Amino acid sequence: DWQNATITTSASFNKSTLAVVDGIRDSDVWVVEENQTFGHWDGAAWNFNVMKTDALNPGTVTALRVFSSNDAWVTGLSGASFILYSWDGQSWIDRKNISNTANITTDVMNTVGQNDQIYAIAGTNSADMMLAGFSRSKSLGNEMPGLMTKCKSVGSGCSKNGVDQNTAFYPISLGTGADITPDYTAAWTASENDYWFGVGYDDKASPKNGARVVHWLNGTLNQPEIIDLESTTILVDYIWGTKNTDGLYDIWVNVYYREMMDTLIKSRVYRKKNNGLFELQTDGRVTGKTFTAIWGSSDSDVWLVGLNGLRVHWDGEKYT
């Protein structure tokens, strides 16, 4: 049964909107609010007085990825730019600096065309993690892709061992087929070096190429799979799935769309079962709704949650 969790906090807790939650066990869970308030659950109590090295760059949190008790990352938006922090087991550190992010930040002199937003994190630790966001418009018309990694180039032999947070990120120059400069808006980690990314565009009534999903597998970005080419499609909002020992995937995707001349955003839910095609879910319990996340424990225990307490459950046979 669903139960309300009462969070007892200090006066420093501003009670703003909870943005993201992730953890590695029931006694090691992080939550981050949109205003960058960090909260940690140790199995007995919440702590909202978490250490920070210095004042963090302001912004809106979009993603949290907890790899271990001393290796976690947060990213998000700051106007047309991004925020990026890491947890080393002692404190949260701002990683948007010359050493870590100079290669993925728009030139300072080109702030008018700046679009550095980051929406998602994939990976199994700091060494093999990837960031996913909008394509980057550099000065003189140069473009950088929206996928970023710790490797300077694919196959460059960069270290994939251990937790090394203080290293540089680099853009990955691989096309997806969705566009010359695709925008990545969601990510799901199936296993080490096995990531799925959502590609989409918030271009309102005239999106460029609809919603697509691309698969990063062992250093290769496979051709995109078309999810939704309707003219009202906005973007891929969320990806979650399972991968069994035979390498078969069961992947769920939430795609946002907007009816023509309508400002209300709604969801289309797609499912890819046993490496087949993505199929639109047409059950009345999931159509015409607005979901914000999908998660589960297996392919027969999947939850779709959304606005105003919306909860829909898939038990392997039906929605309830």
C-alpha positions in Angstrom: 0.0 0.0 0.0 1.0 3.6 -0.6 1.8 5.5 2.6 2.5 9.2 3.2 6.0 9.8 4.4 6.3 12.6 7.0 9.6 14.5 6.6 10.7 16.3 9.8 13.2 18.9 8.8 15.2 21.8 10.2 14.3 25.4 9.7 16.6 25.6 6.6 14.1 23.4 4.7 12.1 25.6 2.4 9.4 23.1 1.5 9.6 23.8 -2.2 8.9 21.3 -4.9 10.6 17.9 -4.7 12.4 17.5 -8.0 14.3 14.1 -7.9 14.9 11.1 -5.6 17.4 8.2 -5.9 19.3 5.9 -3.6 21.2 2.6 -3.4 19.4 1.1 -0.4 16.5 1.9 1.9 19.0 3.4 4.4 20.8 5.6 1.8 18.4 7.8 -0.2 18.8 11.3 -1.5 16.2 13.8 -2.4 16.8 17.2 -4.0 14.3 20.0 -4.4 14.1 22.5 -7.2 15.7 25.1 -5.1 18.8 22.9 -4.5 17.9 21.8 -1.0 19.5 18.4 -0.4 18.0 15.8 1.9 19.5 12.5 2.9 17.7 9.5 4.5 19.8 7.2 6.6 17.1 4.7 7.4 16.1 6.5 10.6 15.9 10.2 10.0 16.2 12.9 7.3 19.1 15.3 7.3 18.6 18.6 5.4 21.8 20.2 6.7 24.0 18.5 4.2 27.6 19.8 3.7 28.4 21.9 0.6 31.9 23.0 -0.2 30.8 26.5 -1.3 27.7 28.2 -2.6 26.6 26.2 -5.6 25.7 27.8 -8.9 21.9 28.5 -8.8 19.6 26.5 -11.1 16.7 24.1 -11.3 17.4 20.4 -10.7 16.4 17.9 -13.4 18.3 14.7 -12.6 19.9 12.9 -9.6 22.1 9.7 -10.0 23.4 7.9 -6.9 26.1 5.4 -7.8 27.3 4.7 -4.2 27.5 6.2 -0.7 30.4 8.4 -1.8 29.5 9.0 -5.5 26.4 10.8 -6.5 25.6 13.5 -9.1 23.0 16.2 -9.7 22.4 18.2 -12.9 19.9 20.6 -14.2 19.1 23.9 -15.8 20.4 27.5 -15.1 18.7 29.7 -17.6 20.1 28.6 -20.9 23.0 26.9 -19.2 23.4 24.1 -16.7 24.3 23.1 -13.1 26.4 20.1 -12.1 27.3 18.9 -8.6 28.9 15.8 -7.2 28.8 14.1 -3.7 32.1 12.6 -2.6 30.9 11.2 0.7 31.7 14.3 2.6 30.1 17.3 0.8 28.4 18.4 -2.4 30.9 20.1 -4.8 30.2 22.3 -7.8 31.6 20.7 -10.9 30.8 23.5 -13.3 34.3 24.8 -13.6 37.3 25.1 -16.0 38.7 21.7 -15.1 35.5 19.7 -15.4 33.2 21.4 -17.9 35.1 23.8 -20.1 34.7 21.4 -23.1 30.9 21.2 -22.8 30.1 24.9 -22.0 29.1 27.4 -24.6 31.7 30.1 -25.4 31.2 33.1 -23.1 31.1 35.5 -26.0 28.2 33.7 -27.5 25.7 34.0 -24.7 22.8 35.0 -27.0 22.9 31.6 -28.7 23.7 29.7 -25.6 21.9 26.4 -25.0 23.8 24.3 -22.5 20.9 22.7 -20.7 21.4 19.2 -19.3 18.4 16.9 -18.5 19.6 13.4 -17.6 22.5 11.3 -16.2 23.4 7.7 -17.3 26.0 5.4 -16.0 27.1 3.0 -13.2 29.8 5.2 -11.6 31.7 8.5 -12.1 34.2 7.0 -14.5 31.7 5.8 -17.1 28.9 8.3 -16.6 27.3 10.2 -19.4 25.4 13.5 -19.4 22.5 14.1 -21.8 21.1 17.5 -22.8 20.5 20.0 -25.6 23.0 20.3 -28.4 25.5 23.1 -27.7 25.8 26.1 -30.0 29.4 27.3 -30.0 30.7 30.5 -31.5 31.4 30.7 -35.3 28.5 28.3 -35.9 30.2 25.3 -34.4 27.9 22.7 -32.9 28.6 20.3 -30.1 26.3 17.2 -29.5 24.1 16.9 -26.4 25.8 13.7 -25.2 28.8 14.1 -23.0 31.2 11.6 -21.4 34.5 11.3 -19.5 36.2 10.0 -22.6 37.8 12.5 -25.0 36.8 10.2 -27.8 35.3 6.8 -28.2 38.0 4.2 -27.9 40.5 6.7 -26.5 41.4 4.5 -23.6 40.3 6.8 -20.8 40.1 5.3 -17.3 36.9 3.4 -16.5 38.0 2.3 -13.1 37.3 3.7 -9.7 35.6 6.9 -8.6 37.3 9.9 -10.1 34.9 12.9 -10.0 37.5 15.6 -10.7 38.0 14.8 -14.4 36.8 16.6 -17.6 33.7 15.9 -19.7 33.8 15.8 -23.5 31.0 16.0 -26.1 30.5 12.8 -28.2 30.5 13.4 -31.9 28.1 10.8 -33.0 24.9 11.5 -34.9 21.6 9.9 -34.0 19.7 10.3 -37.3 17.1 12.4 -35.5 18.8 15.7 -36.5 22.3 17.1 -37.1 22.1 18.5 -33.6 19.7 16.3 -31.6 18.5 17.3 -28.2 18.6 14.5 -25.5 15.9 14.8 -22.9 15.8 11.5 -20.9 18.1 8.5 -20.1 17.9 5.0 -18.6 20.8 2.9 -17.5 20.3 -0.8 -18.3 23.8 -1.9 -17.2 27.4 -0.8 -17.6 27.9 0.9 -21.0 24.3 0.1 -21.9 22.2 3.3 -21.9 19.0 4.4 -23.6 18.4 8.0 -24.4 15.3 9.9 -25.5 15.5 12.5 -28.2 12.8 15.1 -28.7 12.1 18.8 -29.4 10.0 21.4 -27.6 9.0 23.2 -30.8 5.3 23.3 -30.0 3.2 23.0 -33.1 6.0 22.1 -35.5 8.6 19.8 -33.9 11.4 18.8 -36.2 11.3 15.0 -36.2 9.2 13.8 -33.4 10.2 11.6 -30.5 12.9 9.0 -30.9 15.0 6.7 -28.7 18.7 5.9 -29.3 20.7 3.1 -27.7 24.3 3.5 -26.5 25.9 0.1 -26.2 29.6 -0.4 -25.5 30.8 2.8 -27.1 28.5 2.7 -30.1 25.4 4.8 -30.6 22.9 2.7 -32.6 20.4 4.0 -35.1 17.4 5.7 -33.5 14.1 4.0 -33.1 11.1 6.1 -34.0 8.6 6.4 -31.1 6.2 9.1 -32.1 6.2 11.1 -35.4 2.9 12.9 -34.7 3.1 16.6 -35.5 2.0 17.4 -31.9 4.9 15.5 -30.3 7.1 17.6 -28.0 9.7 15.3 -26.4 10.6 12.1 -24.6 10.1 12.8 -21.0 11.0 9.6 -19.2 12.5 6.2 -19.9 12.6 3.1 -17.6 13.0 -0.6 -18.2 14.4 -4.0 -17.3 17.0 -6.1 -18.9 17.1 -9.9 -18.2 20.0 -12.3 -18.3 19.3 -13.2 -22.0 19.8 -9.5 -23.0 16.1 -8.9 -23.6 14.7 -5.5 -22.8 11.3 -4.4 -21.5 11.4 -0.6 -21.9 8.7 2.0 -21.1 8.8 5.5 -22.5 6.7 8.5 -21.6 6.3 11.0 -24.5 4.7 14.4 -24.1 2.5 15.9 -26.8 0.3 18.9 -27.1 -3.0 19.1 -29.1 -3.0 21.7 -31.8 -3.6 25.2 -30.4 -3.7 23.8 -26.9 -1.3 24.6 -24.1 -2.1 21.4 -22.1 0.6 18.8 -22.2 -0.4 15.1 -22.1 1.4 11.8 -22.3 1.6 9.0 -24.7 3.1 5.8 -23.2 5.1 3.4 -25.3 6.4 -0.1 -24.5 9.1 -2.1 -26.1 8.9 -5.8 -25.1 11.5 -8.5 -25.7 13.4 -6.3 -28.2 10.4 -5.8 -30.4 9.0 -2.5 -31.6 7.8 0.3 -29.4 4.0 0.0 -29.2 1.6 2.7 -28.1 -0.3 1.8 -24.9 -4.0 2.4 -25.6 -5.7 1.3 -22.4 -8.0 4.0 -21.1 -6.2 4.2 -17.8 -3.1 5.6 -19.5 -4.5 7.6 -22.4 -5.2 11.3 -22.1 -3.2 11.5 -18.8 -0.1 13.5 -17.8 2.5 11.2 -16.3 5.8 12.5 -14.9 7.7 9.2 -14.1 7.7 5.5 -14.7 9.4 3.0 -12.5 9.1 -0.6 -11.3 10.7 -3.7 -9.8 10.1 -6.0 -12.7 8.3 -6.3 -16.0 5.2 -7.3 -14.0 5.4 -4.5 -11.4 5.5 -1.1 -13.1 4.1 2.1 -11.8 3.2 5.2 -13.8 2.8 8.3 -11.7 1.7 11.8 -12.6 0.1 15.0 -11.5 -2.4 15.4 -8.7 -1.6 12.0 -7.2 -2.1 10.1 -10.4 -1.0 6.4 -10.0 -1.4 3.6 -12.5 0.0 0.1 -12.0 0.9 -2.6 -14.6 0.9 -6.1 -13.1 2.1 -7.9 -16.2 -1.4 -8.5 -17.6 -3.5 -5.3 -17.0 -3.5 -1.8 -15.8 -5.2 -0.8 -12.6 
